[in-house]
Amino acid sequence: MVEYNEPVQQIRLLIADLDAGENQIFSDDQLEGFLSITRQSVKRAAADALDAIASSEALTSKVITTQDRSTNGAQVADALRKHATALRGRAKEEEDAEDDEPFFMAFDLTGDTAQEGEEMRL
């Protein structure tokens, strides 16, 4: 059973790259590359990975119809890009929520007026 505690596995979960071994869409190194590009943001890395899949799909599949089957690479790419946009939106919401937390604290420096060198006890 795969544990989804590691960023690379979390990306795989978000982009549905769940097959093992040779059937994986991206290697671990490629997913680490997406993480590096996105400053370790799992959702933004997953969005970039989906964009890469969408670009590949649009370039290779085009519109193909044979007997009883058809595929439309542009439609598939559009759906993948919409998913990527949604992931970026979720990442932005999380980042904005983190930004609401203060990153510094103010201290009262006016306090009691003690003489220079005088010890201060709390």
Solvent accessible surface area in square Angstrom, and as a share of the most:
residue,aa,sasa,rsa
1,M,233,1.04
2,V,79,0.45
3,E,120,0.54
4,Y,79,0.30
5,N,112,0.58
6,E,109,0.49
7,P,52,0.33
8,V,12,0.07
9,Q,42,0.19
10,Q,60,0.27
11,I,0,0.00
12,R,5,0.02
13,L,90,0.45
14,L,43,0.21
15,I,10,0.05
16,A,75,0.58
17,D,3,0.01
18,L,100,0.50
19,D,82,0.43
20,A,83,0.64
21,G,57,0.55
22,E,178,0.80
23,N,108,0.56
24,Q,59,0.26
25,I,94,0.48
26,F,23,0.10
27,S,54,0.35
28,D,73,0.38
29,D,117,0.60
30,Q,96,0.43
31,L,0,0.00
32,E,88,0.40
33,G,31,0.30
34,F,34,0.14
35,L,2,0.01
36,S,76,0.49
37,I,127,0.65
38,T,19,0.11
39,R,220,0.80
40,Q,119,0.53
41,S,25,0.16
42,V,32,0.18
43,K,38,0.16
44,R,61,0.22
45,A,0,0.00
46,A,0,0.00
47,A,0,0.00
48,D,36,0.19
49,A,0,0.00
50,L,3,0.02
51,D,40,0.21
52,A,39,0.31
53,I,32,0.16
54,A,0,0.00
55,S,46,0.30
56,S,58,0.38
57,E,43,0.19
58,A,32,0.25
59,L,131,0.65
60,T,102,0.59
61,S,19,0.12
62,K,119,0.51
63,V,104,0.60
64,I,84,0.42
65,T,100,0.58
66,T,80,0.47
67,Q,190,0.84
68,D,128,0.67
69,R,184,0.67
70,S,85,0.55
71,T,54,0.32
72,N,41,0.21
73,G,0,0.00
74,A,63,0.49
75,Q,121,0.54
76,V,64,0.37
77,A,1,0.01
78,D,69,0.36
79,A,62,0.48
80,L,36,0.18
81,R,96,0.35
82,K,133,0.56
83,H,77,0.34
84,A,0,0.00
85,T,90,0.52
86,A,57,0.44
87,L,1,0.00
88,R,73,0.27
89,G,33,0.32
90,R,117,0.43
91,A,4,0.03
92,K,106,0.45
93,E,121,0.54
94,E,86,0.39
95,E,62,0.28
96,D,62,0.32
97,A,59,0.46
98,E,116,0.52
99,D,112,0.58
100,D,123,0.64
101,E,115,0.52
102,P,115,0.73
103,F,185,0.77
104,F,138,0.58
105,M,152,0.68
106,A,92,0.71
107,F,155,0.65
108,D,114,0.59
109,L,166,0.83
110,T,114,0.67
111,G,51,0.49
112,D,139,0.72
113,T,133,0.78
114,A,59,0.46
115,Q,139,0.62
116,E,179,0.80
117,G,83,0.80
118,E,101,0.45
119,E,123,0.55
120,M,150,0.67
121,R,195,0.71
122,L,207,1.03
